[in-house]
Amino acid sequence: MTDSAGLRLVAVNSDIGRGHPSYLDSVLLSLSRQPGFKPDMLSLVTLDRICSGTSKHAWKLARSLYYVGAHGGILTSIYNRLRKGGKPSPLQLAILGSSLRKRLTGFPGICLVEHPLVAHILAPVCKTAYLHGEITAPPVAAVPEAWRTFVPLESTADALVALGVKRSALTVTGLVIEPKLITQAEHAFMNRLDHYRSAQPLTIGFFTSGAYPNPHVDRIIAGAKSCWETGYRPIIFAGWDLKRAKYLARKLQDAGVPVINIKYLFSGQPIFITAPDRRKETALLAKVFSQLDIMVAACHERTNWAIGLGLPMFALLPNIGPFAPLNYWFATKQGVCRPIRTILDAEQLGLTVSELRRAGQLRQIAETGLGKHATSGAESIARTLLAEAI
C-alpha cells in the first residue's frame, strides 16, 4: 500500500454513523499516548479516500441506506430485516470491497478496522484486527477469518464463539469508552450522587444518533420539553449535521424549550450543542459530562456509559439496526436502562425522573452501572497493537 518503511498499522475508518468510528477514535487516541508510539507507524484512512470506482459508489449507497433506515415506519422495519442476516454474501463483499482489497492485499503490518463489513472484506487478504466495540454480537459481527477480534466483555466473546469465531482469535479488553470521559468518571459519578440527594434541578443529556431517526428526534423534543417544564435542565447534543441540527433546534424552540449555545453553559438554561465533526463533539461532551445526571439516547455506543460509568439511561425506542436490540436487552437486564417507547412516555419523562429521584432509585441505577465492568478497553487495545507492531 505504501513504501513508508516505518508504517506498521493502517486504521480504516468507515465513517458510517457515530458508533463504529467513535470506538476507533478512542483506540487511536490511546495509541498516540503510549510510550514508544511514533506517528509514522500509523496511517489513518477513510473508505472515501481508499476506495475507488464501483466500491466507492457502493459505500456511498450503504451510507444512504443507513440514513433512510432511520426514517421510521416501514423503512425502518425493512432496514432492520435487511441487517438481521449473518455473514454478507460474496457478491456484496465483492462489490463493496474490490478496490479496498487491491489496496491492502499483501500489506505486511496490521490493518485495524471498526466496521464488520470492512473486517469481512479484508480478513482474507491481510492481518486484520477487528475492533468490535459493541456489547453484544449479532451474526454479522462474527468474522472468523480475522487475525484478532477485540471485544469488550466475556459475554461478547461467548456470543462470537457460538457464531464460529475461534476463542484464540478473541481478546477481551473491557468497554471501549472515550478516554476524556474515563479520566473524569469517578468525579462525575460523585457529582451525580450529590445532585440526586440535593433539591437542585437535575441535568439531563439528550443525544441524537448519527442518522437522526425521526421517531427518536420526536421523543427527544417531547422529553426535553417535559424535563424543562418539570424544572430540570436539558442539554441537547445535536450532532454535526447542520441541517438536521437546525431543524431540531427550531422544533425545540417551537415546543417552548429556549435552547442556547454552550458558551452559556452555567446560565441554567437548556443548552444546545453542535459540532463540526465527531471528535469536536466528544471534546464538548467532556466539558459537561460531570454535570450530567441522566442521559436519553439510542442503545448504540453510548450504552457503554450506562453500564460502565454509572450514568442512568432512558433508551429511545424503537431499536434500529442489529446492535441496538441486544444492547438494550443487556442494559435493561443490568438495571441501568429504562425505555422511552412512545411519545407519551417522552411527554411524561420529567415526572418519571422525579418519581425515581424521590424513591432513591436514581442512585440505585447509577450505582448498578459503576464498577461492574472494566472500562479500559481503548488503552488495552492500544497496548496490544503497539506490542504487535513494534
Sequence and secondary structure as in RCSB ss.txt:
>XXXX:A:sequence
MTDSAGLRLVAVNSDIGRGHPSYLDSVLLSLSRQPGFKPDMLSLVTLDRICSGTSKHAWKLARSLYYVGAHGGIL
TSIYNRLRKGGKPSPLQLAILGSSLRKRLTGFPGICLVEHPLVAHILAPVCKTAYLHGEITAPPVAAVPEAWRTF
VPLESTADALVALGVKRSALTVTGLVIEPKLITQAEHAFMNRLDHYRSAQPLTIGFFTSGAYPNPHVDRIIAGAK
SCWETGYRPIIFAGWDLKRAKYLARKLQDAGVPVINIKYLFSGQPIFITAPDRRKETALLAKVFSQLDIMVAACH
ERTNWAIGLGLPMFALLPNIGPFAPLNYWFATKQGVCRPIRTILDAEQLGLTVSELRRAGQLRQIAETGLGKHAT
SGAESIARTLLAEAI
>XXXX:A:secstr
    TT  EEEEE   SSHHHHHHHHHHHHHHTSTT  GGGEEEEEHHHH  HHHHHHHHHHHHHHHHTTS HHH
HHHHHHHTTSSS  HHHHHHHHHHHHHHHTT  SEEEE SHHHHHHHTTTSEEEEE  SSS  GGG  TT SEEE
ESSHHHHHHHHHTT  GGGEEE      HHHHTTHHHHHHHHHHHHHSSS  EEEEE  TT  HHHHHHHHHHHH
HHHHHT EEEEE  S HHHHHHHHHHHHHTT   B GGGGGGSS EEE  SSHHHHHHHHHHHGGG SEEEE SS
TTHHHHHHH   EEEESS  SSSHHHHHHHHHHHT EEEE SHHHHHTHHHHHHHHHHTTHHHHHHHHTBSSS  
 HHHHHHHHHHHHH 
